[in-house]
Amino acid sequence: MKFFSSESGIKTHVLAIEPGEYMLESITELIERAGIRDGAVVSGIGTLDQCIMHMVKPGGQVIVEWDDTPLELVGMQGVIADGVPHIHATVSDKQSAVSGHPHEGCRILYLCEVVVLEFPSLNLKRSPGAAGYNVLKEKQTA
């Protein structure tokens, strides 16, 4: 187990995404425009009418897509390391709920509200771990 601690203040960003805009693309734009290097997506709620997500399975992944289907974005959270978000989300329709990694192309139906915390004093990156999957590590400083 590893842990990473911040010794300075946390900056809070609240993102309101409008109908017709795209969820992951808007979060990525916030990260770029605000210069966020390390942080966390701590809350995400809203509605979608188009969604693409993948879920892991042994030996690969499953991609699930909805097009012109009203969905509730029940929750979203993730970690931002070195300016790159790793996000998980849960969406539901009137019959079931599905969780996974959202892709670009998740379009907002009515609204989407996302809270991002920025950790200015952390220095994180993702790089291959022992099992070959990208894991969080602390960047080495010169």
Phi, psi and omega in degrees: 000143175232154171219157184229130184241143178257134181255003177233176187302159177257136178257136183251134177236131175243125186248126175250113183258131187274161176305136179088344177277172186245136190295297184295322178297322178292320177296317179297320178295318176301313181302315181292310185293324180274353180069033182284125177261315183224140181178199181213140166273112186257346179202141174204122179222158177158201179226146180231154170237000176211134183206140174228127178220157170235152177234146179279151173214162179306125178081007179168216182212161176243131177257131178241135181229143172233137178227128181055044180231122178291128181230146169268129169274100188284325181189155179208139176207162180179181181237138175251122179231126180054037176081006183244122181277143170237104191242143171241145181218156173238128176238153178221151168246195184287354183244331186201172177234147180225138177241149178175197181263114179290146177254171170300148179104002175279109188261138182284133177273298181247312180197163173209130179237128185231136176248126180240129173259135179255133180248088188299332186265359175277160182218077188256160172209166171246134176210162184303133175263191184301324182273001179093351178273149178291130180231158179290138176216162175270134177293142175277132178261149183283000000 
